[in-house]
């Protein structure tokens, strides 16, 4: 009987060892590649041990169902058919695991993590993704596919040897099947759960470092993606990640941090709703917001970065420039969320993509449309990407201009018409809006500075890099630099032309980035990679270099005030026309949330105690400091606010 039990268990034991070995080799390889991110060999040992636990959990989930069927099907006359099916199951599982591990290095290079929810989100747009892969990542794609195809025959034969044994054709005894069933069920259940404690193992359970990449390497990539997928069905609730706070206290603290008088908040159905008078009291002005794709301060000379943006540098010396403006996230939809709705970041997806915010969710477009403004979105690509079109049409935008509407584009890239073509169309649209004699708001979103960085030939002048600079830049980064130069050039040409057009006179222009190119580093939240350019032109003010800490959520209230539009909204952002507004910013980086007030930072992690730091704006470094319970509470209130406001529909445009 013992032999019969052993042969029943053996396929699962052998296959588990194959998976463990594969994931171990992958994790060791990734760790050696990123060796400088570790504080000694003890950290690598911790990584490998915690990773082993995650791998066992992965195996438990994958194999539990076939393992429960296996002992009973081996009793039947169809056991040979079952063994063939089991071989196929093992084959599919192995190559799924292998695919995600092979895709990991390229994903880390781009995002600083193993594949996660971003991997899933991009799958919703196969045309754009395939175009990007074929035009910018063909070698990587070829390597991954080759490494999947080459070992297929060997792996199939190996797995057949794992499944089929000399005793495979022998029927199992009923008692041995019962014992095998109990053994497999118990072992795989414990492996999947990963612990005998109250809660099963999860990413927070095995995190041990202040470096988010190191914590990510503790997982395996298919576990990371599946874990992310599970969150889509039930969007991440901030309270489950960071801890609970009484709702009344949340409301009190977020109101307090607006700097507004308590009596301005008097709507129980919308706890953040206020009515703010504008600083400008003349005829309401038009508004154009230009959202620049993936443009971090690290590429802007006037902000201490590389000298790639002479046009933005010029605007920063002419308009109301923000030298310490911080994005709320690392994706375009998060930038849109902050700039267009003023909504605070959350660990869930941006509201642009959430179900309950597709209609009746507050945006500055809905506010302006109610005041008889024409509201328009202009984009050189397909506006359905990232659910933008649906969100905009449901929340105040009356007109969408996208790729199909661009007149005679001169250069079409993977993501659509070039920025030059986009701005030519924007000039046409703004002229039409001006001639219609109706106030307007136009939101222009660029795309040329997006991987794979396709731009027209001969427009950008080559940069004379030093040998030392060239040694630190790969081909992709050099392509990025050219794309940034082109995006800046196209922007400059547009503003130069706009200044000669009739619509310029009564229009406020905001130029701001959606996020930095890449947010990677050893900090729990790499704050330096949230630093972005932002400048308001034609504001009616003389040149200002605003050195306060500013968040993207502060821009909409400030613009409405400059336009002469009464701001009746649930937005929490500051009107920066008030020079006494205290500086603060908030940033969501995967599951980590940072709240910065002046130079103090609280970082919240999933199921861990808050950590406090001092941020040096000059050196762009975080230094640990003693706990600040007051700031930690403020940070928790703000990260909980977004989830509460979305769930309770406190951010409805119907409350205006």
Secondary structure, 3 states (H helix, E strand, C coil): CHHHHHHHHHHHHHHHHHHHHHHHHHHHHHHHHCHHHCCCHHHHHHHHHHHHHHHHHHHHHHHHHHHHHHHHHCCCCCHHHHHHHHHHHHHHHHHHHHHHHHHHHHHHHHHCCCCCHHHHHHCCCHHHHHHHHHHHCHHHHHHHHHHHHCCHHHHHHHHHHHHCCCCCCCCCCHHHHHHHHHHHHHHHHHHHHCCCCCCCCCHHHHCCCCCHHHHHHHCCHHHHHHHHHHHHHCCCCHHHHHCCCCHHHHHHHHHHHHCCCHHHCCCCCCCCCEEECCCCCCCCCEEEEEEECCCEHHHCHHHCCCCCCHHHHHHHCCCEEECCEECCCCCHHHHHHHHHHCCCCCCCCCHHHCHHHCCCECCHHHHHHCCCCEEEEEECCCCCHHHHHHHHHHCCCCEEECHHHCCCCCCEECCEECHHHHHHHHHHHHHHHHHCCCCEEEEEECCCCCCCCCCCCCCCCCCCCCHHHHHCCCHHHHHHHHHHHHHHHHHHHHHHHHCCCHHHCCEEEEEEECCCCCCCCCCCCCHHHHEECEEEECCCCCCEEECCCEECHHHHHHHHHHHCCCEEECCCCCCCCCCCCCCEEEEEECCEEEEEECCEEEEECCCCCCEEEEEECCCCEEEECCCCHHHHHHHHHHHHHHHHHHHHCCCEHHHC
